[in-house]
Amino acid sequence: MKSLFFLDRRDTIKLAIFALVVLTMPIWLAPFGAAYPGLLQKFVIFAIFAIGFNILFGLTGYLSFGHAAFLGIGSYTAVWSFKLFTMNVIPAVILAVLVSGVFAVVIGYLSLKRSGIYFAILTLAFAQMCYSLAYSVLTPITQGETGLLLTRNDPRIIDMMFRERMEGLPTPSLFGLEMDGFYGFYFSAAMLLLTFFVSQKIFASPFGMMLRGIKSNQTRMSYTGFNIRPYTLAAFVISGMYAGLAGGLLAVTDPIAGPERMQWTASGEVVLMAILGGVGTLVGPVIGAWIIKYLENILSAFNDQVLNRFFDFLPDGVQELVVTISSKFVGEGWHLTLGLMFVLVVVFLPGGIVEGVRRVSARFSRRSSSSGASGALKPRPA
């Protein structure tokens, strides 16, 4: 039981470095113009989403195009918790994880009857069904296109037992500490560190080794007598619960839930995060999530006026041509830049950014070792 909560020395160092990087993000991201709370919250929340997706795709090789469904379910559950019970974030987060897990059991059980491209299509179909239900069918529950919002007259049964109804809209809080600004960031960061720790335990466990075996050769695993279905279903459910946690945290930092969080584009985005950073690695999906959210924030804010100021040093005719071409890759067209980056990574670094870092470090280590060996072989004067 003790080993359940402890890591080996190497993983402990990794967790400590990761915690230092995450908790100091407001400091080292300031020079990049990304140190304001709203963007920091997105960084850590979508990192949780990507870590959970990596448990399924990175360890088992099962590619899901429907994980946005669990992100949306987590958001709706958290907002309903705020409306019905209490503005305390703890019950909202717990319910978001549990309800998403229930949906993941059902969707995973049906989808995992197939593998490969058929599994991917099934998950996409379920996600689109959830999106349609939220958008047009279950409007009494989801409020359709406008999204599920808090109102002053919500029951909030638990809160009303201890205090009078407040003027104006309440804010999600942690035992009185409102979860806006940097408080919301650090609460989400604590959840990220917890989920990263759980991911480390999964990667190092016999369960994680079994998932890697399924990814390596599913047929051989079946022939050796292992029933792989419980393992893949468990991975799917854990991954869905991670997505539900991310959705719940989105509602904590911004108490609204809309069907757009269930769109297939959100599912595709988390796939890009994992592949860009490095599928099957611990920190790769986190890096991919941070890069994509940073580019979304920076590039989507560019317009012709900003580009004209940036290329002001060019001659008038050249400046107009460069601005016209560049404008297609920023603003509303920033996804084109993301697509080009994705193509380059897949072609030249199939293992993602983490693989690139490993290649560079391996090259430098080989150079240092070869220079050391050549120095040792030089004849020394008598």
N, C-alpha and C positions, 0 to 999 in steps of 0.2 A: 504493500500500500504506500510505503514511503517513497518508493521509486516513481510513483505516479506523479509526484509533484516536484521531482528533481531532474535536472539535466546533467549530462556529463560535462566535463570542463570545457570542451570545445564549444558545445552548444550554449553553455552559460555565457561564454565570452561573446558569442554572436548575439545573444539576446541583450546583453549589456550594451554592446555597441549600437544595436538597432534602437534600443530605448533611448540612448543618448542622442542619436540622430533625430528621432521623432520628437522628443521633448524639447529640443533646442531649435526646432523648425522656425519659430518666429524670429530667431536671431539670424541663422545663416541664409534664410530665404529673403530677408529684408533687401539685400542688394539687388535681387532679381525682381523686386516689386511684387512679391507673392506672399507677403507676411501678414495680410489682413485676415481676420477670423473666418470670413465666409469661404475663402479659397482653401485655407488650412483645414477647415472641416471637411471639404470635399476630398482633399488629399488623403486623409486618414480613413474616411468612410469608404471611398472607392478602393482603397488598398485592402480593406477587409473583404469587400466584394471579390476582388481579384484573388486574394489568398484562398478564399473558399472555392472559387471556380477552379483553381489550380489543384486542389485536392482531388477533384474529379478528373479533369482533363490531364493534368500533369502526371498523376500517379496511375490512372487506369487507362488513359488514352481515349476515353469516351468523350466525344465533343458534343456539348450541349449548346443549342441555340435558343434555349428557353429560360435561362436563369433570371432574366428580367422579371418573369412572373413572380418569383419569390421576393425580389426586391420590392415590387409593388404591393404584394400581400403583406410584407412586413410594415410598410408605410401605412397602409389602411388599418392594420391591426393596432399600431401604436396610436394613431389619431383617434380611433374608436375608444381605446383605453383612456385617453385624455378626456374624451367627451362623456363617457359613462362612469368612470371610476374616480380617477385622480390625476392631477397634473404632475405627480411624481414620476420620474422617468424610469425608475426601476421596474415597476409592473409593466409599463409599456414595452420596454426592451425584452423582458422575459416572455410576455405574450407574443411579441413579434417573432421571436425565435421559435416558440412552440407551435404557433399556428402555421408558420412557414414549413416547419418540419412535418406537420401532418399532411399538408399539400404535397410536400416532396415525397412522402411515402407513397401516396396515391399515384402521382405522375411518374415517379421513378419505377414503381412496380409495373405499370403498363408499358412504359417506354423501354425498359430493359429487357423486354421480351425480344427485342431486336438489337442489333449492333451495327457499327459502322455508320454509313450515310443514312440508313433507315432510322437509327436511334436519333440522329441529329434532326431529321425531318419531323419525327414524332414530338420531340421536345419543342421545336419551333411551332408546331401545330397547337400544342397545349398552351404555349405562351400567347399565341394569337387568340385562342379561345378565351383565355383569362382577360386579355386586353379588350376583346369585344364585350364580354360580360360587364367589365368595369365601365366601359364607355357608354353602352346603350341599353343593356338588359337589366342590370342590377342598380339602376340609378337611385332607387330609394336608399340603398346602402352606400353607394360610392359617389353620389351626386354627379355622375356622368362627366361631361367635358369640363365643367367648372371646378371639379375637384372637391374633396371632402375637407371642410374647414371647421374650425372651432367657432362656437357662438357663445354669447354671454349666458344664454339660458340653458346650456347643456346641463344634464343632471349632475354629473360629478358627485356620485353618491358618497364616496369616502370623504372627499374634501368638505362636503356640506355637513358632515357629522361633527366637524371640529371647528368650523368657522363660517361666518356669514358670506353670502355671495358678494364678490368684489365688483367694483365699477370697472368697466372696460374688459378687454379680453385678457385672460390669465396667460402666463408664460410657463412652459415646461420647466420644472425645477428638480433639484436633488435635495430633498429635505430643506427647502427654503432657499437654496442657492440657484438662482435662475440660470438656465442653460443657454444663454446667448453670449455672443462675443467669445473671448478666450476661454471662459468656463466651459462652453460647449465643445470647443476644440480639445481641451485637456480631458474632458470626460470621454470623448470619442477616441482620443489617443490612448487612454487607459484600456478601452475595449480593443483597440488595435494590438496593443502589447499582449493582452490576454489571448487573443485569437492567434497571434504569431507564436506564442508559447505552445498552444494546443497543436498548431500545425507542426511545430518542431517535434512534439511527442508522437504525432501520427507518422511523420517521416521516418523516425528512428525506431518505431515499434514493429513487431512481427506483422501486425495488420498492414502497415505501410509496405513492408516487404512483399506481402501477399498481393497487394494492389500493383506493385511494380511487376510482379510475375505475370499478372493478368495482362498488363500492357505489353510485356515482352513477347509472350506467346500464350494467348488465351486457350488455344486448342490443346497445347501440351499440358497446361494446368488442369484442363478437364480430363484428359486421358490419365493423369496420375491419381484421379479419384477425388479431386477437390470440387466441391459445389461452389462455383464462383458467384452465383446470383446473390447470396446474402452479403458478400463482400462489396460487390458493385452497388447494391442497393444502399448499404450503409454509407459508402462514399458519396452517393448521390444525395442522401438525406443530410449528411453533415454539410455538404456543399450548399444545399438549399437553405439550411439553417444559418450559415454564414451570410448568405444573401439576404435572408430575412432580418438578421441583425443589422446589416448595412441599411436596409430600408427603414427599420425602426429608428436608427440614428439620424437618418435624413429627416424623419418626422420630428425627432427631438430638437434638432437645430433649426428646423423650419416646419412648424406644425401644419402641414398641408399634405394631402395625398391625392395624386391625380393619375389617370390611366396612362399618361405619357411615360411613366416610369416602367410600364410593362411592354413598351413597344419593342419590336424585334431589333431596332437600332441599338437599344441599350444592351441587349444580349450580345450583339455583334461587337459592341465597344469593349466588353469585358474579355472577349476572345482576343481582340487586338492588344489589350493590356498584357495578357499572359504571354502571347507570342512575342511582343515587342521586348518585354523584359527578359523572358527566358522561361519556357514551359518546363515544369518539373523541378524548378529550383525554389528555394525558400524566399529569397528577396527579389527575384526577377519580376514576378507579377506586381510587387509593390512599386518597383522602379517604373515599370510600364504604366501603372495607374497614375503616378505622379507626373510623368512626362506628358501623357495625353491630357490630363486635366490642366496642366500648365499651358500647353499649347492651345487648348480650347479657350482658356481665359485670355491669353495674350493675343493670339492671332485673330480671334473673333472680334476683338476690339479695334482692329486696324480698319481704316477707311481711306478713301482717296486723299483726304486732307492730311492725314498722318503720313501717308506714302509720299505726298508732294513735299512735305517738310523733310522727310528722310532722304529723298533723292534731290534735294535742292541744289547740290553742287554740280549736277549734270547740266549740259546745255538744254535749252528749252525743248527742242524736238526729241532729243534722246530721253529727256526726263518724262515727257508725255508717253513715249512708247514703253519705257520701263514701268511706269506707274500703271498703265493699261494692262500689261502682262501680269504684274505682281498682284493687282487687285483681284485676279481670278483665284489666287491662292490664299487670300486672307478674308476677313469679314465672314460673310455667309458661306464662302467657298473654302474655309479653312480645312474642311474634311479632305479636300484635294491634296493639300500638303501632308495631311496625316496618311492618306493613301500612298503617296509617293514614298514617304518614310517607311511605311510598312513593306512596300515592294522591295526597297533597298535592303531592309533588314532580313527579309525572307531569302533573298537571292544571295547576299554576301555573308550574313550571320544567321543561319537557320536556327541556331540555339539562342538567339536574342542577344541583348546587350550584355548579359552576364557572360555568355560565351566569348564575346569580344574582349571583355576585361580579362578573362582567363587566358585568351590567346596572347594578349599583350604582356601580361605578367609572366607567362611561360617563356615568351621570347626573350624578355629581359633576364630571366633566371638562367636561360641557356647561354646567353651572352656572358653573364658574369661568371658562370661555371667554366666556360671555355677559356675566358681570359685568365682565370685563376689557374687552370690546368696548363696553359701555355707558359705562364710565368713560372710554374713549378718545374717545367722541363728545360728552362734556360740554363746553360752551363754557368756555373759560378767560378770566378777566378780563384786559383789556389792561394 
